[in-house]
């Protein structure tokens, strides 16, 4: 039996979560998937999966083999793409991740135009504010805003981004305008859940200050914080791309501009720069071209 097919089957079962799901994806019966896994374990002489009627769990050896299988299959796909690139055609399956709000506005439209340019490409876009696991989630490229906490990843800058503190005119009329950073302690600051545990960032006397803020409302969805700010429920620390229309139309106004926060650039994040697949490299170049177009961010 083809060893590569066995590896592909293991990866599919782990990724999709069951033998039946892997079988449906391939269009075969679940028994065929089970026979491939049995043959793989027999060939290797180790148990890779603990299978019950309700769950599938990787053993320690299975986890190591699964990660190696992902790498090997990825390198095979890259080799095929490199050969295909000689014909000038980009092929393969591009798996992307992006923050939900930013992704809807500034990634999804460009994914569609990229796919039209390269019809042999299939694209899967995961919109979520969680930090993805590149290996487990099989992500080729993640779009992120702000610097990386994981130094093992490679961040390629795509565009600049500035963050501002905003509030509705009604909120400021009722609660007053904060003029100093110390004034924030007397305001309801809308927080982005636990992911914002480091606080809001400002420049004070030439130094970066991370200020802890507090309030009675927090949510892990930036769109909800945006809506709360417009409804006059508190101050919010948001990216300029998200609130620029509200600022121009008067639904929100900025405060504490004298303490303008440092840039939080938009990055394309990849697991490694070496052997970057052609489909990923071309998509990153496509985003850069879109973002650098005159007037794009206006």
Secondary structure, DSSP 8 states (H G I E B T S, - for coil): --HHHHHHHHHHHHHHSSHHHHHHHHTS-HHHHHHHHHHHHHHHTS--EEE-SS-EEE-HHHHHHHHHHHHHHHHHHHHHHHHHHTTT---EEEEEEE-HHHHHHHTHHHHHHHHHH-TTEEEEEEE-SS---TTTTT-SEEEEES--S-TTSEEEEEE---EEEEE-HHHHHHH----SGGGGGGS-EEB-GGGGTT-EEEEETTEEEEE----S-B-S-HHHHHHHHHTTS-EEEEEHHHHHHHHHTTS-EEE-GGG------EEEEES-STT--HHHHHHHHHHHHHHTSTTTT-
